[in-house]
């Protein structure tokens, strides 16, 4: 009788960001990798191809170029040029990642390629490597890059050229996939046309470092309450269109703290300068232990998505961090993210993206309270989500 069971399998784990980098993509993929390694057999092998930490210029940390974990796990980290999150800089950096990853993967003989991607091209790279290896392809999609780019450049002649360039890349990539995971249910309608794949909707989740924290309660009432934003400062967040004007209107009542870096930080700083805002404090990115301490000190936790139509599909990963604190959350989001907040998160102040006057009005009317979100934590534990996602990944080649 013929035995169809593979003696061993080899998996490629492809992600632009990985531990010890500081960003949602790194946290998501590092934790999923650890879960996958629990499920493989002793003669299975997993290679990770990623970059040296590069998410923020203001947070520098190094890691081994090649790291062996036992006999069957290996992490390759590719050094890429500094890019300061600019558009052309990112293209140059990804080009380096692309060609180095192709070289590393040449003798891989992979059975399965997993690629996690927010900007399409890591997914495209995964599709190319999967095709060369005749391997199954599992894509984890964290953003709809082509739609976002078309929205950002909608009033520019650049849009036409970008669309001609990106459309066939997108079609090739997603048509090649055996399975596509979408981190937001809001992406579903966009991907219906790629009907050769199976789909799942494993969202971002809450890491144990947030679930196991001790709640810190301040013993004294503050004269001015603090509103904290922590994360990327990019075009997608659009902080420059709302935060300086809101802060100016709330001077004397609230202080804002912004922790992070990114390609649109200069816009935020310029708006703060132009409007002569005095109640915004800027801090560089920091590791999670220090960040958690800042969360505990703050009175409100703030996030915002830009006004573009494409962002109505997005579900910000930051919500899963913020939701573990007993602080009120201020969320300038629309579309699916707004629906998610209403359905799953208590004690929130929702306002329309870019509507600083709406934010100011709601904040002035809000009666301050703290509230633990136990149901939210139980539902969106990263551990539980990763167990299911890792199982769906491994099952693709069983």
RAVENCOR-V765296 format. One record per helix or strand of 3 or more residues. SS is the DSSP state (A for helix, B for strand). FROM is the first residue (numbers start at 0). TO is the last residue. If there is no record, write none. Layout:
# RAVENCOR-V765296
ss from to
SS FROM TO
SS FROM TO
This chain:
# RAVENCOR-V765296
ss from to
B 9 14
A 23 38
B 44 50
B 65 68
B 72 77
A 86 104
B 111 116
A 120 132
B 135 140
A 144 151
A 157 175
B 178 181
A 184 190
B 197 199
A 207 210
B 224 231
A 238 240
A 242 248
B 253 260
A 264 273
B 279 282
A 287 296
B 299 303
A 308 312
A 317 321
B 327 331
A 334 343
B 347 350
A 355 364
A 373 378
A 381 393
